[in-house]
């Protein structure tokens, strides 16, 4: 696989994980 096209993609994935984690807390 090639490197991520931009850090934006990585940040998006991280934010999604954080959202799931927050839902888990609730």
LUMGU-838455 format. One line per field, with one value per residue (C-alpha): x, y, z; residue in one letter. Coordinates in pm, 1 decimal. Layout:
residues N
X = X | ...
Y = Y | ...
Z = Z | ...
resn = a | ...
This chain:
residues 26
X = 0.0 | 118.2 | 155.6 | -147.4 | -232.2 | -242.3 | -246.1 | -609.4 | -700.7 | -519.1 | -680.9 | -1021.4 | -961.0 | -841.0 | -1145.9 | -1372.9 | -1203.3 | -1244.9 | -1615.9 | -1662.4 | -1468.8 | -1689.5 | -2003.6 | -1859.1 | -1815.3 | -2177.4
Y = 0.0 | 351.8 | 615.7 | 816.2 | 1084.1 | 1340.4 | 1364.3 | 1474.5 | 1113.3 | 998.0 | 1270.1 | 1163.2 | 803.0 | 916.4 | 1140.8 | 850.0 | 626.3 | 899.7 | 927.6 | 552.0 | 566.5 | 850.9 | 654.9 | 361.3 | 582.0 | 692.4
Z = 0.0 | -70.8 | 196.5 | 300.7 | 45.6 | 326.0 | 704.5 | 668.5 | 598.4 | 912.3 | 1123.3 | 989.3 | 1096.0 | 1440.1 | 1487.0 | 1390.0 | 1649.0 | 1910.8 | 1827.4 | 1870.0 | 2198.4 | 2324.7 | 2238.8 | 2432.0 | 2739.4 | 2717.0
resn = x | x | x | x | x | x | x | x | x | x | x | x | x | x | x | x | x | x | x | x | x | x | x | x | x | x
